[in-house]
Amino acid sequence: MLTKSFIRSSLKGAVRSSSFFGLSPVTRVAAFHSSPVSRSTSSPDEISAQLNNASRRLVNYWNKASIEQIYHLTHVGMAGLIPAGLLLSPSFLAVPVDLALGAVLPVHMHIGLTNVILDYVPKQFQGSAVLALYVLTTLTVLGLLKINLCGAGISESVKSLWRSPKKSQQ
């Protein structure tokens, strides 16, 4: 037979929640005990201090993000953005997806090709190769921006590769 103390001890780890941003969460399991939950009233200054601490931790987390983490985040972004762009492309809903792809694709390309340069180009030519890569990345960003703002968009341009050409009337 399950007792209240057994249930409380088994739920102790499951009920406890982590506070990544430093905010103290209020956790309550009302079904297993009848004691009132004590809520501490925090002053506005304490709440402001907790929020400042949380934002500081978030900024520190992103500052510590390595290039490889950003590269993997671009993988995740493209895994969602590319199918969404192809599905939404004839509509106006594809515009934000195309703009996001215009930012994610060059970052992904630049990080990946930088690793290729560092692995396979001789040390004496790496500096000039990385400089050429910066020029290529800048041109890619400008080209994708032109396609997105002045043209049909990245998604519609890719979809047009699989369409049959229109027959000219003579």
N, C-alpha and C positions, 0 to 999 in steps of 0.2 A: 504494500500500500504506500502510495506517495504521500509524503507529509509536506507541509508548507516549507519547512527548513530545507528539505531535500530539493524541492523545486526552486527555491530561492538560490541555493548554492549552485545548482546546475545552470540556472539562467544568469548567474552573475557575470560570466564572461560574455554572454550573448547580449545582455542588456547594456553593458558598459560600452559607450561609444567613444570613438577617438575624436580628439579635437585638433585637427591638423592646423587650423588657423589660429589656435589659441583661445577660441571662444569656449566658454564652459557650457555644454549642452545640458538641458534639463531632461532627465530620463525618468519615465514613470511606467510601472507595470501595475495597473490598478486591479487587475483581476486576481492577483496572488497575495495581496495584503490589504489590510484596511486602514493602515496608519496614514495619516495625512502627509502629503508631500510638502516639505518645507522649501519654499522658494525664497531665495535671497533677493532682496530688492537692491538693485545696483543703481548708483547715482549716474547721472548723465556723463560725468567725468570718467567714471570707471568704464562705462560702455564705450566712450570715445577712445579711451586708452586701449581697450580690447580690440576695437576695430583698427586702430593704428598699428597695433602689434600684428594683427592678422594681415594687413596689407603689406607690412614690412616683410613678413615671412613669405608671402606670395612673390614679392619682388625678388627676394633673395633666392627663392626656388628657381625663378626664370633666369636670374643672372648666373646661376650655377649650371643651367642646362648646357650640356655639351653639344658640339656640332653633330655628333652622332644621334643624340636625342632629337634634335631638330630634323635631321634627315629622316628618322623613323616617323616623326610626326607628319612629314610631307607624304610618306607612304600612306599613312592612315587617311590623310586629307584627300589624296588622289583616289583612294579606294572608294570613297563616298562621292567625291565631286564628279569624277568621269562618268559613272553610270547616271548620276542625276542630270548632268548636262546633256547627255545623249537622249535621255527620256524627255526632258523639258524643252529641247532646242527650238521648236518652232514658236514657242510662246515667249512672253515677256519675263516669265519666271526664270529663264535661263540666263538673264543678264547678270545677276549677282553670282551665279555659279561660274559663268565665264570670267568675270573679274577675279574671283578667287582662284580659278585655275591659272589666270594670267600672273598671279603672284606666287602660287605654289610651284608651278612647273619650273620657272627659272631658278628658284632656290634649290629645288631638288636636283636640277641639272648641274648647277654650279658646285654644290657640295660633292656630288658623285664624280664629276670630272676632275675636281681638285684632288680627290683621292686617287683617281687614275693617274694623274700627273705625278703625284708624290710617289706612287708605286713604280711606274714604268718609265718615266722620263729621267735621263741622267741628271745628276745634281747640278751640273754646270748650266743646264738649259731650263731648270725648273722655274727660275725667276721670270724669264721671258715667257714661258708657257703659261704661268699663272696670270701674268699681265695680259696675255692674249685671251685668256679665259674670261677675265674681267670685261674686256671689250666685247667678247662674244655674248656674255650674259647681259650686258647693257643693251646691245642690239636686239637680243631676244625679248627683253622686257619691253622695249619700245615697239617692236614688231607685234607682239601679242596685244599691247595696249591699242595699237592702231587697228588691229583686227577687231578687237572688242568694241571700240568707240566709233570707228568709221565704217566697219564692215558688218558682216553677218554674225560675228562672234566665233569663238573657238569651236564650240559644239556644232554649230551649223556648218562651219567650214569643214570639220572632220566628217560630218554626215554626208556632205556633198561629194566626198571622195568615192562613196559607194553608189551614188546615183548614176544612172545611165545618162550619157550626154544627150542634150536635146537635139533632135534632128532639125536641121535648117531647112526652111521651105524655099524651094527654087522654082 
